[in-house]
Amino acid sequence: MRPKNDSLPAVFISSLRNRKNRRCIDEVSVEETSPVVASYNVHKCIGRDGKFDPDRICRVIHELRADVVALQEADSRFGERTGLLDLGRLERECGLTPVQVAGTSKAHGWHGNVVLLREGAVRDVHTVKLPGLEPRGALVVELDLKLAGTLRIIAAHFGLLRHSRAQQAKALVELLNKREAQPTVLMGDLNEWRLGNGSSLNTFREAFGTLPPAVPSFPSGLPVLALDRIISNREGMIEKVEAHDSALARVASDHLPLKATINTDLLKMSAAG
């Protein structure tokens, strides 16, 4: 029998009931005291109104006030995969610079995935070509954050097909098992709304433990599906996972950004241990 929470109508109804609890953010005035990480599918800079407008995307990223941002669909999908954002503007106005990926000329990142960093140093960058029928990928970036210490970021964009997502989740877990254990945050559009036995997210329990509650982020005008995720392999290392629900974010892309704060004390304890 299919679990109740694994049906689309049940997810839709639950999201609508919880809609009144969503925090509307039109102006960002609260200064975070802990590092903030964020994930944002920018939908190739095409908004819900059908307009191609990279300026709006830059303004939403500025609203996030994040220290590390994982972007999806930041490059054109076919051909040379040309970057679609004004990276110079992001650096000037947001203080964010892209993590450089070897072997890309006109693209911002890898299969549309880009990691932006505010302050810190990049230790290592590893590109992953994910299995499946669609061209999908992930970036594995090891960072030394100025305020928090060493952190591994996996920025990923999973496929639309259920079988492909299962393969992609398994590939990332196998990759982590081969690498040195360290605090890790997985961020991206995982395209998985199922929460029951049919969910590809169950594969991550081996490496990440209990997953945080789902936060609806799609579609941006009326979020009912938790397609975007921020999860970590240390319990309690990420806090306050929420969708950035501003008036601009509701129209700039078909996804709302997702953001979370990093528990620096726990991160430093993990590094010391």
VEXPA-462668 format. One record per residue: residue number from 0; residue in one letter; z, x, y of N, C-alpha, C in turn. Coordinates in Angstrom, 3 decimals, padded with zeros to 6 digits. Example, Ala and Ser with C-alpha at 12.3 -4.5 7.8 and 13.67 -1.06 7.14 Angstrom:
<marpas>
(0,"a",(007.800,013.190,-005.690),(007.800,012.300,-004.500),(007.800,013.200,-003.300))
(1,"s",(007.080,012.850,-002.250),(007.140,013.670,-001.060),(007.870,012.900,000.030))
</marpas>
This chain:
<marpas>
(0,"m",(000.000,000.851,-001.201),(000.000,000.000,000.000),(000.000,000.879,001.241))
(1,"r",(-000.813,000.561,002.221),(-000.896,001.338,003.450),(000.356,001.091,004.294))
(2,"p",(001.031,002.151,004.765),(002.205,001.950,005.595),(001.844,001.197,006.871))
(3,"k",(002.783,000.398,007.359),(002.515,-000.421,008.527),(002.134,000.422,009.734))
(4,"n",(002.767,001.571,009.888),(002.489,002.383,011.058),(001.198,003.178,010.929))
(5,"d",(000.461,002.979,009.836),(-000.794,003.697,009.634),(-001.992,002.791,009.870))
(6,"s",(-001.766,001.605,010.443),(-002.867,000.701,010.735),(-003.132,000.707,012.233))
(7,"l",(-004.412,000.629,012.600),(-004.773,000.665,014.010),(-004.165,-000.496,014.796))
(8,"p",(-004.180,-001.742,014.288),(-003.547,-002.825,015.046),(-002.066,-002.576,015.306))
(9,"a",(-001.348,-002.031,014.318),(000.078,-001.776,014.504),(000.311,-000.721,015.573))
(10,"v",(-000.506,000.335,015.551),(-000.379,001.383,016.561),(-000.682,000.821,017.940))
(11,"f",(-001.720,000.011,018.041),(-002.126,-000.578,019.313),(-001.008,-001.453,019.880))
(12,"i",(-000.444,-002.311,019.055),(000.616,-003.218,019.512),(001.854,-002.435,019.936))
(13,"s",(002.226,-001.420,019.149),(003.392,-000.606,019.489),(003.208,000.099,020.823))
(14,"s",(002.015,000.618,021.071),(001.741,001.326,022.319),(001.814,000.386,023.511))
(15,"l",(001.308,-000.825,023.347),(001.366,-001.794,024.434),(002.810,-002.183,024.744))
(16,"r",(003.620,-002.326,023.717),(005.030,-002.666,023.928),(005.774,-001.564,024.676))
(17,"n",(005.380,-000.316,024.398),(006.049,000.818,025.028),(005.441,001.196,026.371))
(18,"r",(004.382,000.519,026.747),(003.678,000.881,027.982),(004.587,000.809,029.199))
(19,"k",(005.483,-000.147,029.233),(006.346,-000.311,030.396),(007.316,000.863,030.562))
(20,"n",(007.497,001.641,029.493),(008.399,002.783,029.572),(007.705,004.058,030.025))
(21,"r",(006.355,004.006,030.168),(005.631,005.183,030.606),(005.957,005.479,032.057))
(22,"r",(006.087,006.762,032.371),(006.402,007.169,033.728),(005.115,007.386,034.501))
(23,"c",(004.929,006.611,035.573),(003.736,006.768,036.398),(003.958,007.921,037.364))
(24,"i",(003.040,008.878,037.378),(003.190,010.078,038.187),(002.039,010.128,039.184))
(25,"d",(002.311,009.789,040.445),(001.279,009.889,041.466),(001.461,011.134,042.314))
(26,"e",(002.667,011.613,042.412),(002.929,012.858,043.115),(003.900,013.672,042.273))
(27,"v",(003.595,014.948,042.082),(004.472,015.820,041.308),(005.388,016.552,042.273))
(28,"s",(006.665,016.177,042.290),(007.592,016.766,043.242),(008.749,017.483,042.567))
(29,"v",(008.940,017.236,041.263),(010.061,017.854,040.553),(009.649,019.244,040.078))
(30,"e",(010.413,020.233,040.487),(010.108,021.602,040.097),(010.768,021.917,038.762))
(31,"e",(009.977,022.289,037.780),(010.498,022.590,036.460),(011.193,023.950,036.470))
(32,"t",(012.314,024.033,035.778),(013.044,025.295,035.692),(012.700,026.049,034.425))
(33,"s",(012.008,025.409,033.495),(011.577,026.044,032.255),(010.055,026.078,032.221))
(34,"p",(009.478,027.021,031.473),(008.016,027.073,031.383),(007.449,025.753,030.852))
(35,"v",(006.325,025.365,031.400),(005.658,024.127,031.011),(004.340,024.475,030.324))
(36,"v",(004.105,023.855,029.186),(002.816,023.999,028.498),(002.123,022.643,028.521))
(37,"a",(000.806,022.670,028.540),(000.058,021.418,028.636),(-001.235,021.509,027.853))
(38,"s",(-001.702,020.355,027.394),(-002.978,020.241,026.690),(-003.791,019.147,027.357))
(39,"y",(-005.099,019.422,027.551),(-005.929,018.461,028.284),(-007.362,018.512,027.775))
(40,"n",(-007.821,017.398,027.222),(-009.229,017.253,026.874),(-009.946,016.757,028.122))
(41,"v",(-010.744,017.620,028.739),(-011.359,017.293,030.028),(-012.676,016.533,029.882))
(42,"h",(-013.109,016.286,028.637),(-014.277,015.439,028.369),(-015.522,015.923,029.106))
(43,"k",(-015.697,017.251,029.106),(-016.854,017.867,029.777),(-016.944,017.447,031.231))
(44,"c",(-015.764,017.193,031.843),(-015.634,016.853,033.269),(-016.279,015.520,033.628))
(45,"i",(-016.491,014.677,032.634),(-017.048,013.347,032.885),(-015.916,012.330,032.846))
(46,"g",(-015.731,011.620,033.939),(-014.633,010.671,034.048),(-014.944,009.326,033.431))
(47,"r",(-013.966,008.457,033.506),(-014.142,007.106,032.958),(-015.190,006.312,033.728))
(48,"d",(-015.493,006.756,034.942),(-016.524,006.096,035.738),(-017.916,006.649,035.450))
(49,"g",(-018.020,007.582,034.478),(-019.301,008.144,034.108),(-019.776,009.278,034.992))
(50,"k",(-018.971,009.679,035.977),(-019.375,010.732,036.911),(-018.940,012.109,036.413))
(51,"f",(-019.830,013.079,036.554),(-019.497,014.478,036.285),(-018.838,015.040,037.536))
(52,"d",(-017.526,015.361,037.432),(-016.777,015.772,038.624),(-015.719,016.809,038.239))
(53,"p",(-016.107,018.091,038.180),(-015.136,019.145,037.859),(-014.005,019.229,038.877))
(54,"d",(-014.275,018.818,040.119),(-013.244,018.855,041.160),(-012.036,018.014,040.763))
(55,"r",(-012.285,016.835,040.215),(-011.167,015.973,039.806),(-010.339,016.632,038.720))
(56,"i",(-011.021,017.293,037.773),(-010.306,017.955,036.685),(-009.405,019.060,037.238))
(57,"c",(-009.926,019.836,038.173),(-009.122,020.902,038.782),(-007.885,020.326,039.475))
(58,"r",(-008.054,019.206,040.124),(-006.918,018.586,040.824),(-005.871,018.070,039.841))
(59,"v",(-006.318,017.526,038.711),(-005.353,017.083,037.695),(-004.600,018.286,037.118))
(60,"i",(-005.317,019.360,036.841),(-004.668,020.568,036.321),(-003.641,021.083,037.323))
(61,"h",(-003.969,020.994,038.606),(-003.015,021.394,039.648),(-001.765,020.517,039.603))
(62,"e",(-001.955,019.215,039.358),(-000.811,018.302,039.269),(000.152,018.683,038.151))
(63,"l",(-000.374,019.255,037.075),(000.449,019.553,035.902),(001.515,020.607,036.197))
(64,"r",(001.226,021.532,037.096),(002.142,022.632,037.415),(002.583,023.356,036.141))
(65,"a",(001.641,023.562,035.253),(001.961,024.167,033.954),(001.781,025.674,034.001))
(66,"d",(002.481,026.354,033.093),(002.390,027.807,032.987),(001.349,028.234,031.963))
(67,"v",(001.124,027.402,030.957),(000.081,027.628,029.958),(-000.628,026.296,029.741))
(68,"v",(-001.959,026.312,029.809),(-002.728,025.088,029.621),(-003.799,025.333,028.566))
(69,"a",(-003.870,024.442,027.587),(-004.949,024.470,026.598),(-005.936,023.358,026.953))
(70,"l",(-007.178,023.740,027.198),(-008.214,022.769,027.535),(-009.161,022.596,026.360))
(71,"q",(-009.650,021.395,026.203),(-010.705,021.119,025.234),(-011.911,020.543,025.981))
(72,"e",(-013.101,020.783,025.429),(-014.368,020.317,025.997),(-014.582,020.851,027.413))
(73,"a",(-014.208,022.115,027.630),(-014.397,022.749,028.932),(-015.769,023.389,029.065))
(74,"d",(-016.527,023.438,027.972),(-017.887,023.984,027.979),(-018.862,022.885,027.571))
(75,"s",(-020.123,023.079,027.940),(-021.143,022.175,027.426),(-021.186,022.305,025.907))
(76,"r",(-021.580,021.250,025.222),(-021.433,021.224,023.774),(-022.531,021.978,023.038))
(77,"f",(-023.736,021.983,023.581),(-024.862,022.553,022.857),(-025.456,023.746,023.615))
(78,"g",(-026.383,024.417,022.970),(-027.082,025.529,023.595),(-026.165,026.708,023.838))
(79,"e",(-026.148,027.204,025.075),(-025.350,028.378,025.418),(-023.890,028.047,025.699))
(80,"r",(-023.553,026.770,025.592),(-022.171,026.340,025.852),(-021.674,026.874,027.200))
(81,"t",(-022.365,026.518,028.248),(-022.018,026.967,029.592),(-020.712,026.345,030.049))
(82,"g",(-019.859,027.160,030.700),(-018.600,026.660,031.237),(-018.829,025.657,032.349))
(83,"l",(-017.959,024.653,032.434),(-018.163,023.544,033.362),(-017.178,023.519,034.520))
(84,"l",(-016.172,024.376,034.497),(-015.137,024.366,035.527),(-015.319,025.511,036.514))
(85,"d",(-014.708,025.364,037.680),(-014.684,026.426,038.674),(-013.426,027.260,038.419))
(86,"l",(-013.576,028.316,037.625),(-012.423,029.128,037.241),(-011.807,029.839,038.441))
(87,"g",(-012.647,030.225,039.407),(-012.124,030.848,040.615),(-011.210,029.918,041.380))
(88,"r",(-011.574,028.651,041.439),(-010.734,027.673,042.127),(-009.416,027.471,041.382))
(89,"l",(-009.483,027.415,040.054),(-008.255,027.259,039.279),(-007.294,028.411,039.539))
(90,"e",(-007.833,029.604,039.690),(-006.975,030.752,039.951),(-006.396,030.699,041.364))
(91,"r",(-007.218,030.338,042.336),(-006.756,030.292,043.723),(-005.737,029.190,043.954))
(92,"e",(-006.017,027.989,043.440),(-005.198,026.835,043.768),(-004.082,026.571,042.762))
(93,"c",(-004.270,027.011,041.515),(-003.276,026.723,040.476),(-002.586,027.985,039.964))
(94,"g",(-003.121,029.141,040.325),(-002.543,030.385,039.826),(-002.790,030.601,038.352))
(95,"l",(-003.814,029.943,037.805),(-004.110,030.016,036.377),(-005.389,030.807,036.135))
(96,"t",(-005.332,031.710,035.181),(-006.518,032.479,034.809),(-006.818,032.261,033.328))
(97,"p",(-008.089,032.246,032.955),(-008.427,032.016,031.544),(-008.182,033.253,030.699))
(98,"v",(-007.720,033.037,029.493),(-007.614,034.119,028.519),(-009.028,034.469,028.066))
(99,"q",(-009.379,035.725,028.204),(-010.747,036.142,027.902),(-011.010,036.131,026.400))
(100,"v",(-012.187,035.626,026.045),(-012.591,035.554,024.649),(-013.821,036.438,024.463))
(101,"a",(-013.745,037.382,023.549),(-014.853,038.301,023.308),(-016.051,037.557,022.728))
(102,"g",(-017.248,037.996,023.129),(-018.460,037.431,022.545),(-018.961,036.184,023.217))
(103,"t",(-018.311,035.757,024.313),(-018.803,034.603,025.059),(-019.332,035.090,026.399))
(104,"s",(-020.493,034.607,026.778),(-021.092,035.049,028.038),(-020.943,033.987,029.120))
(105,"k",(-021.599,032.846,028.921),(-021.545,031.795,029.922),(-020.437,030.774,029.657))
(106,"a",(-019.932,030.759,028.450),(-018.876,029.799,028.098),(-017.535,030.251,028.659))
(107,"h",(-016.672,029.263,028.948),(-015.316,029.583,029.381),(-014.454,030.039,028.210))
(108,"g",(-014.662,029.443,027.032),(-013.766,029.703,025.909),(-014.500,029.743,024.585))
(109,"w",(-013.904,029.097,023.577),(-014.409,029.127,022.209),(-014.558,027.706,021.708))
(110,"h",(-015.804,027.292,021.452),(-016.076,025.906,021.039),(-015.423,024.911,021.994))
(111,"g",(-015.452,025.247,023.290),(-014.898,024.358,024.304),(-013.420,024.510,024.543))
(112,"n",(-012.740,025.328,023.734),(-011.298,025.542,023.892),(-011.042,026.699,024.858))
(113,"v",(-010.181,026.460,025.830),(-009.813,027.470,026.817),(-008.292,027.486,026.947))
(114,"v",(-007.713,028.671,027.033),(-006.287,028.811,027.325),(-006.154,029.431,028.704))
(115,"l",(-005.417,028.759,029.580),(-005.152,029.238,030.935),(-003.709,029.704,031.018))
(116,"l",(-003.477,030.814,031.704),(-002.147,031.413,031.794),(-001.793,031.675,033.249))
(117,"r",(-000.536,031.338,033.616),(-000.090,031.579,034.988),(000.430,033.005,035.145))
(118,"e",(001.519,033.326,034.513),(002.108,034.659,034.641),(002.470,035.190,033.261))
(119,"g",(002.103,036.429,033.005),(002.403,037.019,031.711),(001.280,037.938,031.276))
(120,"a",(001.356,038.371,030.042),(000.358,039.284,029.488),(-000.151,038.743,028.169))
(121,"v",(-001.417,039.047,027.885),(-002.049,038.622,026.641),(-001.955,039.764,025.639))
(122,"r",(-001.283,039.521,024.525),(-001.167,040.531,023.471),(-002.374,040.556,022.548))
(123,"d",(-002.844,039.358,022.194),(-003.915,039.281,021.202),(-004.632,037.943,021.324))
(124,"v",(-005.923,037.934,021.035),(-006.724,036.705,021.011),(-007.515,036.695,019.716))
(125,"h",(-007.425,035.578,019.001),(-008.120,035.463,017.722),(-008.873,034.142,017.712))
(126,"t",(-010.188,034.191,017.482),(-010.984,032.969,017.413),(-011.081,032.489,015.970))
(127,"v",(-011.041,031.183,015.804),(-011.105,030.566,014.480),(-012.214,029.523,014.470))
(128,"k",(-013.139,029.668,013.549),(-014.152,028.636,013.344),(-013.620,027.683,012.292))
(129,"l",(-013.353,026.459,012.697),(-012.741,025.494,011.798),(-013.782,024.863,010.873))
(130,"p",(-013.398,024.558,009.629),(-014.326,023.923,008.686),(-014.608,022.482,009.073))
(131,"g",(-015.691,021.933,008.524),(-016.046,020.548,008.806),(-017.502,020.418,009.194))
(132,"l",(-017.972,019.177,009.302),(-019.377,018.931,009.600),(-019.719,019.196,011.059))
(133,"e",(-018.756,019.007,011.965),(-018.998,019.247,013.382),(-018.611,020.680,013.738))
(134,"p",(-019.240,021.253,014.773),(-018.831,022.587,015.228),(-017.505,022.514,015.979))
(135,"r",(-016.446,022.949,015.344),(-015.112,022.906,015.931),(-014.455,024.275,015.813))
(136,"g",(-013.492,024.522,016.703),(-012.840,025.822,016.671),(-011.429,025.774,017.213))
(137,"a",(-010.750,026.910,017.116),(-009.397,027.059,017.640),(-009.236,028.462,018.197))
(138,"l",(-008.352,028.597,019.170),(-007.981,029.890,019.721),(-006.529,030.167,019.361))
(139,"v",(-006.272,031.357,018.845),(-004.906,031.794,018.565),(-004.604,032.918,019.550))
(140,"v",(-003.683,032.649,020.462),(-003.401,033.587,021.549),(-001.924,033.947,021.529))
(141,"e",(-001.632,035.228,021.497),(-000.248,035.695,021.541),(000.037,036.196,022.949))
(142,"l",(001.063,035.605,023.566),(001.371,035.842,024.968),(002.766,036.415,025.153))
(143,"d",(002.920,037.195,026.211),(004.236,037.576,026.716),(004.428,036.825,028.023))
(144,"l",(005.176,035.725,027.969),(005.402,034.925,029.166),(006.465,035.569,030.041))
(145,"k",(006.248,035.543,031.334),(007.161,036.209,032.262),(008.573,035.643,032.171))
(146,"l",(008.677,034.324,031.998),(009.989,033.676,032.020),(010.578,033.415,030.645))
(147,"a",(009.792,033.643,029.593),(010.272,033.164,028.297),(010.143,034.148,027.152))
(148,"g",(009.354,035.188,027.278),(009.183,036.104,026.157),(007.914,035.816,025.383))
(149,"t",(007.893,036.288,024.141),(006.682,036.214,023.324),(006.491,034.820,022.724))
(150,"l",(005.271,034.315,022.839),(004.948,032.995,022.312),(003.510,032.999,021.820))
(151,"r",(003.307,032.449,020.630),(001.951,032.276,020.105),(001.474,030.851,020.422))
(152,"i",(000.284,030.766,020.981),(-000.338,029.479,021.287),(-001.556,029.293,020.393))
(153,"i",(-001.638,028.143,019.741),(-002.852,027.763,019.019),(-003.453,026.582,019.762))
(154,"a",(-004.639,026.793,020.324),(-005.350,025.742,021.046),(-006.487,025.261,020.157))
(155,"a",(-006.491,023.970,019.840),(-007.444,023.476,018.838),(-008.035,022.135,019.236))
(156,"h",(-009.214,021.874,018.691),(-009.866,020.575,018.846),(-010.421,020.189,017.482))
(157,"f",(-009.802,019.169,016.870),(-010.207,018.744,015.535),(-011.378,017.768,015.606))
(158,"g",(-011.992,017.559,014.437),(-013.178,016.719,014.337),(-012.874,015.235,014.292))
(159,"l",(-013.938,014.451,014.326),(-013.819,012.990,014.306),(-013.695,012.440,012.890))
(160,"l",(-014.079,013.230,011.887),(-014.059,012.757,010.509),(-012.735,013.098,009.832))
(161,"r",(-012.190,012.138,009.118),(-010.877,012.301,008.491),(-010.852,013.490,007.525))
(162,"h",(-011.885,013.620,006.695),(-011.926,014.723,005.734),(-011.970,016.075,006.455))
(163,"s",(-012.712,016.154,007.548),(-012.784,017.397,008.312),(-011.429,017.747,008.916))
(164,"r",(-010.725,016.757,009.438),(-009.411,017.021,010.036),(-008.439,017.570,009.004))
(165,"a",(-008.502,017.036,007.791),(-007.627,017.536,006.722),(-007.935,019.005,006.426))
(166,"q",(-009.221,019.344,006.384),(-009.619,020.726,006.144),(-009.167,021.635,007.291))
(167,"q",(-009.290,021.145,008.497),(-008.960,021.947,009.673),(-007.465,022.204,009.773))
(168,"a",(-006.663,021.198,009.469),(-005.215,021.389,009.474),(-004.808,022.409,008.403))
(169,"k",(-005.389,022.298,007.245),(-005.090,023.238,006.159),(-005.485,024.658,006.544))
(170,"a",(-006.625,024.816,007.214),(-007.092,026.142,007.617),(-006.112,026.797,008.595))
(171,"l",(-005.559,026.022,009.531),(-004.620,026.591,010.494),(-003.297,026.971,009.835))
(172,"v",(-002.827,026.157,008.911),(-001.588,026.481,008.202),(-001.780,027.750,007.372))
(173,"e",(-002.908,027.872,006.699),(-003.187,029.073,005.912),(-003.262,030.307,006.808))
(174,"l",(-003.821,030.145,008.001),(-003.892,031.253,008.943),(-002.490,031.702,009.359))
(175,"l",(-001.625,030.745,009.666),(-000.262,031.085,010.064),(000.494,031.789,008.945))
(176,"n",(000.270,031.351,007.722),(000.955,031.964,006.582),(000.563,033.426,006.397))
(177,"k",(-000.625,033.801,006.880),(-001.102,035.178,006.741),(-000.645,036.080,007.885))
(178,"r",(-000.152,035.473,008.973),(000.214,036.253,010.139),(001.727,036.394,010.232))
(179,"e",(002.153,037.334,011.042),(003.579,037.579,011.228),(004.259,036.337,011.801))
(180,"a",(005.411,036.003,011.262),(006.137,034.828,011.732),(006.638,035.054,013.151))
(181,"q",(006.382,034.098,014.027),(006.890,034.150,015.388),(006.806,032.757,015.997))
(182,"p",(007.549,032.506,017.078),(007.504,031.184,017.708),(006.075,030.795,018.083))
(183,"t",(005.686,029.604,017.660),(004.303,029.166,017.811),(004.256,027.728,018.323))
(184,"v",(003.344,027.479,019.241),(003.095,026.127,019.741),(001.631,025.794,019.482))
(185,"l",(001.406,024.687,018.801),(000.055,024.173,018.564),(-000.221,023.064,019.568))
(186,"m",(-001.317,023.205,020.314),(-001.680,022.205,021.323),(-003.153,021.854,021.188))
(187,"g",(-003.471,020.598,021.439),(-004.878,020.237,021.459),(-005.130,018.784,021.122))
(188,"d",(-006.402,018.455,021.139),(-006.860,017.128,020.741),(-007.097,017.181,019.231))
(189,"l",(-006.161,016.642,018.476),(-006.258,016.675,017.016),(-006.954,015.432,016.468))
(190,"n",(-007.325,014.513,017.346),(-008.134,013.347,016.962),(-007.529,012.545,015.815))
(191,"e",(-006.224,012.564,015.701),(-005.562,011.878,014.583),(-004.580,010.844,015.111))
(192,"w",(-004.912,009.561,014.944),(-004.010,008.508,015.366),(-003.133,008.013,014.224))
(193,"r",(-003.506,008.324,012.981),(-002.715,007.852,011.840),(-001.393,008.599,011.768))
(194,"l",(-000.344,007.874,011.381),(000.974,008.482,011.270),(001.533,008.384,009.858))
(195,"g",(000.836,007.705,008.984),(001.327,007.495,007.625),(000.779,008.505,006.640))
(196,"n",(000.655,008.082,005.372),(000.227,008.990,004.310),(-001.196,009.514,004.494))
(197,"g",(-002.024,008.776,005.229),(-003.398,009.202,005.411),(-003.610,010.177,006.551))
(198,"s",(-002.542,010.567,007.231),(-002.669,011.418,008.403),(-002.812,012.891,008.035))
(199,"s",(-003.745,013.583,008.686),(-003.890,015.023,008.480),(-002.708,015.780,009.062))
(200,"l",(-001.923,015.140,009.924),(-000.763,015.800,010.523),(000.292,016.153,009.483))
(201,"n",(000.296,015.447,008.369),(001.273,015.747,007.321),(001.131,017.183,006.814))
(202,"t",(-000.065,017.730,006.889),(-000.298,019.103,006.440),(000.539,020.091,007.241))
(203,"f",(000.831,019.759,008.505),(001.562,020.684,009.371),(003.058,020.743,009.078))
(204,"r",(003.570,019.808,008.289),(005.008,019.786,008.050),(005.492,021.060,007.365))
(205,"e",(004.631,021.657,006.552),(005.002,022.896,005.868),(005.296,024.017,006.860))
(206,"a",(004.481,024.109,007.910),(004.613,025.202,008.870),(005.420,024.823,010.113))
(207,"f",(005.418,023.528,010.453),(006.032,023.102,011.709),(007.246,022.190,011.539))
(208,"g",(007.531,021.772,010.315),(008.686,020.913,010.111),(008.452,019.509,010.634))
(209,"t",(009.524,018.836,011.039),(009.428,017.476,011.549),(008.673,017.465,012.863))
(210,"l",(007.665,016.631,012.959),(006.848,016.580,014.161),(007.520,015.708,015.220))
(211,"p",(007.340,016.053,016.498),(007.918,015.223,017.563),(007.251,013.861,017.612))
(212,"p",(007.891,012.889,018.265),(007.310,011.545,018.338),(005.917,011.566,018.960))
(213,"a",(005.077,010.649,018.489),(003.718,010.534,019.016),(003.758,009.996,020.441))
(214,"v",(002.930,010.577,021.311),(002.824,010.132,022.703),(001.386,009.696,022.960))
(215,"p",(001.135,008.408,023.179),(-000.234,007.937,023.413),(-000.866,008.603,024.633))
(216,"s",(-002.112,009.039,024.486),(-002.817,009.716,025.577),(-004.264,009.260,025.709))
(217,"f",(-004.710,008.371,024.823),(-006.107,007.937,024.803),(-006.190,006.444,024.512))
(218,"p",(-007.102,005.742,025.218),(-007.895,006.177,026.366),(-007.036,006.247,027.628))
(219,"s",(-007.452,007.036,028.581),(-006.585,007.357,029.716),(-006.212,006.140,030.557))
(220,"g",(-007.087,005.144,030.618),(-006.780,003.960,031.416),(-005.706,003.086,030.803))
(221,"l",(-005.625,003.051,029.487),(-004.628,002.269,028.754),(-004.315,003.003,027.454))
(222,"p",(-003.490,004.031,027.508),(-003.263,004.884,026.333),(-002.578,004.138,025.189))
(223,"v",(-003.222,004.131,024.037),(-002.639,003.499,022.859),(-002.660,004.433,021.644))
(224,"l",(-003.472,005.484,021.681),(-003.597,006.388,020.546),(-003.099,007.782,020.917))
(225,"a",(-002.309,008.373,020.032),(-001.748,009.712,020.257),(-002.681,010.763,019.658))
(226,"l",(-003.848,010.929,020.278),(-004.820,011.883,019.755),(-004.457,013.318,020.112))
(227,"d",(-003.748,013.494,021.207),(-003.381,014.834,021.680),(-001.952,015.150,021.241))
(228,"r",(-001.714,016.421,020.905),(-000.416,016.806,020.346),(000.060,018.151,020.887))
(229,"i",(001.369,018.269,021.008),(002.027,019.554,021.261),(003.174,019.647,020.258))
(230,"i",(003.079,020.601,019.336),(004.116,020.753,018.315),(004.469,022.232,018.192))
(231,"s",(005.666,022.509,017.692),(006.097,023.906,017.549),(006.708,024.131,016.173))
(232,"n",(006.793,025.400,015.785),(007.350,025.740,014.478),(008.826,026.107,014.561))
(233,"r",(009.462,025.824,015.692),(010.894,026.015,015.859),(011.481,024.712,016.368))
(234,"e",(012.392,024.135,015.616),(012.981,022.852,016.014),(013.686,023.000,017.361))
(235,"g",(013.363,022.119,018.276),(013.988,022.119,019.590),(013.355,023.059,020.598))
(236,"m",(012.308,023.773,020.216),(011.706,024.731,021.148),(010.880,024.035,022.229))
(237,"i",(010.290,022.888,021.911),(009.596,022.112,022.927),(010.400,020.854,023.230))
(238,"e",(010.427,020.513,024.514),(011.218,019.382,024.970),(010.391,018.531,025.932))
(239,"k",(010.793,017.294,026.110),(010.182,016.406,027.105),(008.670,016.309,026.955))
(240,"v",(008.201,016.048,025.751),(006.764,015.857,025.555),(006.365,014.515,026.164))
(241,"e",(005.411,014.538,027.094),(005.010,013.308,027.767),(003.568,013.399,028.242))
(242,"a",(002.963,012.243,028.406),(001.624,012.178,028.983),(001.735,012.254,030.496))
(243,"h",(000.819,012.972,031.117),(000.776,013.070,032.575),(-000.056,011.901,033.080))
(244,"d",(000.625,010.858,033.485),(-000.028,009.589,033.813),(-000.099,009.407,035.328))
(245,"s",(-000.995,010.124,035.972),(-001.210,009.961,037.413),(-002.450,009.115,037.653))
(246,"a",(-002.578,008.620,038.866),(-003.744,007.798,039.207),(-005.036,008.589,039.015))
(247,"l",(-005.021,009.865,039.372),(-006.217,010.690,039.235),(-006.515,010.975,037.769))
(248,"a",(-005.473,011.250,036.982),(-005.680,011.560,035.564),(-006.255,010.372,034.809))
(249,"r",(-005.978,009.167,035.268),(-006.479,007.981,034.574),(-007.989,007.827,034.671))
(250,"v",(-008.603,008.491,035.653),(-010.049,008.334,035.840),(-010.820,009.627,035.598))
(251,"a",(-010.158,010.791,035.702),(-010.863,012.081,035.646),(-011.445,012.386,034.278))
(252,"s",(-010.791,011.913,033.199),(-011.236,012.145,031.824),(-010.859,010.930,030.998))
(253,"d",(-011.365,010.870,029.778),(-010.975,009.754,028.908),(-009.652,010.014,028.202))
(254,"h",(-009.105,011.223,028.333),(-007.779,011.556,027.816),(-006.831,011.822,028.974))
(255,"l",(-005.559,011.444,028.811),(-004.515,011.933,029.709),(-004.050,013.304,029.224))
(256,"p",(-003.666,014.195,030.142),(-003.068,015.450,029.701),(-001.711,015.188,029.053))
(257,"l",(-001.336,016.076,028.162),(-000.017,016.043,027.537),(000.717,017.309,027.964))
(258,"k",(001.999,017.186,028.274),(002.751,018.361,028.707),(004.141,018.370,028.088))
(259,"a",(004.737,019.559,028.037),(006.078,019.720,027.467),(006.717,020.952,028.082))
(260,"t",(008.037,021.017,028.043),(008.742,022.198,028.514),(009.200,023.030,027.323))
(261,"i",(009.334,024.328,027.562),(009.772,025.261,026.527),(011.246,025.557,026.706))
(262,"n",(012.004,025.444,025.633),(013.417,025.822,025.635),(013.493,027.346,025.565))
(263,"t",(013.689,027.977,026.706),(013.635,029.442,026.756),(014.770,030.087,025.992))
(264,"d",(015.933,029.454,025.978),(017.062,030.027,025.238),(016.737,030.111,023.755))
(265,"l",(016.170,029.041,023.214),(015.826,029.039,021.798),(014.708,030.035,021.509))
(266,"l",(013.747,030.120,022.439),(012.635,031.052,022.247),(013.141,032.497,022.218))
(267,"k",(014.054,032.832,023.121),(014.586,034.199,023.167),(015.440,034.482,021.938))
(268,"m",(016.163,033.466,021.461),(016.967,033.649,020.240),(016.066,033.912,019.049))
(269,"s",(014.933,033.193,018.979),(013.991,033.395,017.881),(013.403,034.794,017.916))
(270,"a",(013.106,035.282,019.132),(012.540,036.623,019.262),(013.558,037.684,018.879))
(271,"a",(014.816,037.455,019.232),(015.869,038.418,018.914),(016.157,038.453,017.424))
(272,"g",(016.009,037.253,016.766),(016.291,037.171,015.342),(015.189,037.766,014.514))
</marpas>
